[in-house]
């Protein structure tokens, strides 16, 4: 299980089923670069929404799981892997 899947597993129990299904379920692990976790999202709108609404909760969950990420970066489908 990759880091993103571990984070999702914990968030699934903290969010409403509707919020999890609509916003987090369609995401996928992309890669890790240093202390940044990259997450693939369906589109830029979803990425912006996740950044604004869940970034803090995602990083806090990562800390609780002893993951040392300083950033979570959302990449829209079709966007270059490395900006």
PyMOL CGO cylinders between C-alpha atoms (Angstrom):
from pymol import cmd
from pymol.cgo import CYLINDER

trace = [
    CYLINDER, 0.00, 0.00, 0.00, 1.51, 3.35, -1.01, 0.3, 1, 1, 1, 1, 1, 1,
    CYLINDER, 1.51, 3.35, -1.01, 1.54, 6.48, 1.13, 0.3, 1, 1, 1, 1, 1, 1,
    CYLINDER, 1.54, 6.48, 1.13, -1.51, 8.02, -0.55, 0.3, 1, 1, 1, 1, 1, 1,
    CYLINDER, -1.51, 8.02, -0.55, -3.55, 4.86, -0.10, 0.3, 1, 1, 1, 1, 1, 1,
    CYLINDER, -3.55, 4.86, -0.10, -2.67, 4.83, 3.60, 0.3, 1, 1, 1, 1, 1, 1,
    CYLINDER, -2.67, 4.83, 3.60, -3.75, 8.46, 3.94, 0.3, 1, 1, 1, 1, 1, 1,
    CYLINDER, -3.75, 8.46, 3.94, -6.99, 7.78, 2.07, 0.3, 1, 1, 1, 1, 1, 1,
    CYLINDER, -6.99, 7.78, 2.07, -7.76, 4.83, 4.32, 0.3, 1, 1, 1, 1, 1, 1,
    CYLINDER, -7.76, 4.83, 4.32, -7.60, 7.08, 7.38, 0.3, 1, 1, 1, 1, 1, 1,
    CYLINDER, -7.60, 7.08, 7.38, -9.51, 9.95, 5.80, 0.3, 1, 1, 1, 1, 1, 1,
    CYLINDER, -9.51, 9.95, 5.80, -12.31, 7.65, 4.71, 0.3, 1, 1, 1, 1, 1, 1,
    CYLINDER, -12.31, 7.65, 4.71, -13.30, 7.26, 8.37, 0.3, 1, 1, 1, 1, 1, 1,
    CYLINDER, -13.30, 7.26, 8.37, -13.17, 11.00, 9.06, 0.3, 1, 1, 1, 1, 1, 1,
    CYLINDER, -13.17, 11.00, 9.06, -15.15, 12.37, 6.13, 0.3, 1, 1, 1, 1, 1, 1,
    CYLINDER, -15.15, 12.37, 6.13, -18.72, 11.90, 5.08, 0.3, 1, 1, 1, 1, 1, 1,
    CYLINDER, -18.72, 11.90, 5.08, -19.15, 9.07, 2.58, 0.3, 1, 1, 1, 1, 1, 1,
    CYLINDER, -19.15, 9.07, 2.58, -20.38, 11.60, 0.00, 0.3, 1, 1, 1, 1, 1, 1,
    CYLINDER, -20.38, 11.60, 0.00, -17.35, 13.89, 0.38, 0.3, 1, 1, 1, 1, 1, 1,
    CYLINDER, -17.35, 13.89, 0.38, -14.93, 11.00, 0.24, 0.3, 1, 1, 1, 1, 1, 1,
    CYLINDER, -14.93, 11.00, 0.24, -16.61, 9.51, -2.82, 0.3, 1, 1, 1, 1, 1, 1,
    CYLINDER, -16.61, 9.51, -2.82, -16.85, 12.82, -4.70, 0.3, 1, 1, 1, 1, 1, 1,
    CYLINDER, -16.85, 12.82, -4.70, -13.45, 14.31, -3.96, 0.3, 1, 1, 1, 1, 1, 1,
    CYLINDER, -13.45, 14.31, -3.96, -10.92, 11.76, -2.76, 0.3, 1, 1, 1, 1, 1, 1,
    CYLINDER, -10.92, 11.76, -2.76, -11.94, 8.45, -4.28, 0.3, 1, 1, 1, 1, 1, 1,
    CYLINDER, -11.94, 8.45, -4.28, -11.16, 9.59, -7.87, 0.3, 1, 1, 1, 1, 1, 1,
    CYLINDER, -11.16, 9.59, -7.87, -7.58, 10.54, -6.91, 0.3, 1, 1, 1, 1, 1, 1,
    CYLINDER, -7.58, 10.54, -6.91, -4.50, 8.40, -7.43, 0.3, 1, 1, 1, 1, 1, 1,
    CYLINDER, -4.50, 8.40, -7.43, -0.95, 8.30, -6.12, 0.3, 1, 1, 1, 1, 1, 1,
    CYLINDER, -0.95, 8.30, -6.12, 1.46, 9.86, -8.60, 0.3, 1, 1, 1, 1, 1, 1,
    CYLINDER, 1.46, 9.86, -8.60, 4.88, 10.00, -6.96, 0.3, 1, 1, 1, 1, 1, 1,
    CYLINDER, 4.88, 10.00, -6.96, 7.00, 11.30, -4.11, 0.3, 1, 1, 1, 1, 1, 1,
    CYLINDER, 7.00, 11.30, -4.11, 9.78, 13.83, -4.61, 0.3, 1, 1, 1, 1, 1, 1,
    CYLINDER, 9.78, 13.83, -4.61, 11.68, 14.59, -1.43, 0.3, 1, 1, 1, 1, 1, 1,
    CYLINDER, 11.68, 14.59, -1.43, 9.12, 15.75, 1.12, 0.3, 1, 1, 1, 1, 1, 1,
    CYLINDER, 9.12, 15.75, 1.12, 6.40, 16.35, -1.46, 0.3, 1, 1, 1, 1, 1, 1,
    CYLINDER, 6.40, 16.35, -1.46, 3.57, 13.91, -2.13, 0.3, 1, 1, 1, 1, 1, 1,
    CYLINDER, 3.57, 13.91, -2.13, 2.15, 14.22, -5.65, 0.3, 1, 1, 1, 1, 1, 1,
    CYLINDER, 2.15, 14.22, -5.65, -1.44, 13.13, -6.17, 0.3, 1, 1, 1, 1, 1, 1,
    CYLINDER, -1.44, 13.13, -6.17, -3.16, 12.75, -9.56, 0.3, 1, 1, 1, 1, 1, 1,
    CYLINDER, -3.16, 12.75, -9.56, -6.62, 14.31, -9.73, 0.3, 1, 1, 1, 1, 1, 1,
    CYLINDER, -6.62, 14.31, -9.73, -9.24, 14.16, -12.50, 0.3, 1, 1, 1, 1, 1, 1,
    CYLINDER, -9.24, 14.16, -12.50, -9.06, 17.87, -13.38, 0.3, 1, 1, 1, 1, 1, 1,
    CYLINDER, -9.06, 17.87, -13.38, -7.76, 21.27, -12.25, 0.3, 1, 1, 1, 1, 1, 1,
    CYLINDER, -7.76, 21.27, -12.25, -11.03, 22.16, -10.51, 0.3, 1, 1, 1, 1, 1, 1,
    CYLINDER, -11.03, 22.16, -10.51, -10.79, 19.08, -8.30, 0.3, 1, 1, 1, 1, 1, 1,
    CYLINDER, -10.79, 19.08, -8.30, -7.14, 19.87, -7.59, 0.3, 1, 1, 1, 1, 1, 1,
    CYLINDER, -7.14, 19.87, -7.59, -7.90, 23.44, -6.51, 0.3, 1, 1, 1, 1, 1, 1,
    CYLINDER, -7.90, 23.44, -6.51, -10.80, 22.29, -4.35, 0.3, 1, 1, 1, 1, 1, 1,
    CYLINDER, -10.80, 22.29, -4.35, -8.71, 19.62, -2.63, 0.3, 1, 1, 1, 1, 1, 1,
    CYLINDER, -8.71, 19.62, -2.63, -5.89, 22.14, -2.09, 0.3, 1, 1, 1, 1, 1, 1,
    CYLINDER, -5.89, 22.14, -2.09, -8.28, 24.61, -0.46, 0.3, 1, 1, 1, 1, 1, 1,
    CYLINDER, -8.28, 24.61, -0.46, -10.45, 22.21, 1.51, 0.3, 1, 1, 1, 1, 1, 1,
    CYLINDER, -10.45, 22.21, 1.51, -8.35, 19.19, 2.45, 0.3, 1, 1, 1, 1, 1, 1,
    CYLINDER, -8.35, 19.19, 2.45, -4.63, 20.00, 2.19, 0.3, 1, 1, 1, 1, 1, 1,
    CYLINDER, -4.63, 20.00, 2.19, -4.28, 20.64, 5.93, 0.3, 1, 1, 1, 1, 1, 1,
    CYLINDER, -4.28, 20.64, 5.93, -6.19, 17.53, 6.89, 0.3, 1, 1, 1, 1, 1, 1,
    CYLINDER, -6.19, 17.53, 6.89, -4.15, 15.42, 4.45, 0.3, 1, 1, 1, 1, 1, 1,
    CYLINDER, -4.15, 15.42, 4.45, -0.84, 16.68, 5.84, 0.3, 1, 1, 1, 1, 1, 1,
    CYLINDER, -0.84, 16.68, 5.84, -2.03, 16.18, 9.42, 0.3, 1, 1, 1, 1, 1, 1,
    CYLINDER, -2.03, 16.18, 9.42, -3.06, 12.61, 8.60, 0.3, 1, 1, 1, 1, 1, 1,
    CYLINDER, -3.06, 12.61, 8.60, 0.36, 12.02, 7.02, 0.3, 1, 1, 1, 1, 1, 1,
    CYLINDER, 0.36, 12.02, 7.02, 2.03, 13.26, 10.22, 0.3, 1, 1, 1, 1, 1, 1,
    CYLINDER, 2.03, 13.26, 10.22, -0.14, 10.96, 12.32, 0.3, 1, 1, 1, 1, 1, 1,
    CYLINDER, -0.14, 10.96, 12.32, 1.05, 8.09, 10.13, 0.3, 1, 1, 1, 1, 1, 1,
    CYLINDER, 1.05, 8.09, 10.13, 4.69, 9.12, 10.70, 0.3, 1, 1, 1, 1, 1, 1,
    CYLINDER, 4.69, 9.12, 10.70, 5.10, 10.38, 7.12, 0.3, 1, 1, 1, 1, 1, 1,
    CYLINDER, 5.10, 10.38, 7.12, 7.32, 13.41, 6.78, 0.3, 1, 1, 1, 1, 1, 1,
    CYLINDER, 7.32, 13.41, 6.78, 5.61, 15.23, 3.89, 0.3, 1, 1, 1, 1, 1, 1,
    CYLINDER, 5.61, 15.23, 3.89, 5.81, 19.01, 3.89, 0.3, 1, 1, 1, 1, 1, 1,
    CYLINDER, 5.81, 19.01, 3.89, 3.71, 19.43, 0.73, 0.3, 1, 1, 1, 1, 1, 1,
    CYLINDER, 3.71, 19.43, 0.73, 0.91, 17.71, -1.08, 0.3, 1, 1, 1, 1, 1, 1,
    CYLINDER, 0.91, 17.71, -1.08, 0.70, 18.68, -4.74, 0.3, 1, 1, 1, 1, 1, 1,
    CYLINDER, 0.70, 18.68, -4.74, -2.31, 17.86, -6.88, 0.3, 1, 1, 1, 1, 1, 1,
    CYLINDER, -2.31, 17.86, -6.88, -1.66, 17.19, -10.57, 0.3, 1, 1, 1, 1, 1, 1,
    CYLINDER, -1.66, 17.19, -10.57, -4.57, 17.30, -13.02, 0.3, 1, 1, 1, 1, 1, 1,
    CYLINDER, -4.57, 17.30, -13.02, -4.94, 14.44, -15.49, 0.3, 1, 1, 1, 1, 1, 1,
    CYLINDER, -4.94, 14.44, -15.49, -3.02, 15.24, -18.65, 0.3, 1, 1, 1, 1, 1, 1,
    CYLINDER, -3.02, 15.24, -18.65, -0.73, 17.73, -16.88, 0.3, 1, 1, 1, 1, 1, 1,
    CYLINDER, -0.73, 17.73, -16.88, 3.01, 17.13, -17.01, 0.3, 1, 1, 1, 1, 1, 1,
    CYLINDER, 3.01, 17.13, -17.01, 4.22, 14.88, -14.21, 0.3, 1, 1, 1, 1, 1, 1,
    CYLINDER, 4.22, 14.88, -14.21, 6.92, 17.34, -13.19, 0.3, 1, 1, 1, 1, 1, 1,
    CYLINDER, 6.92, 17.34, -13.19, 5.75, 20.94, -13.42, 0.3, 1, 1, 1, 1, 1, 1,
]
cmd.load_cgo(trace, "trace")
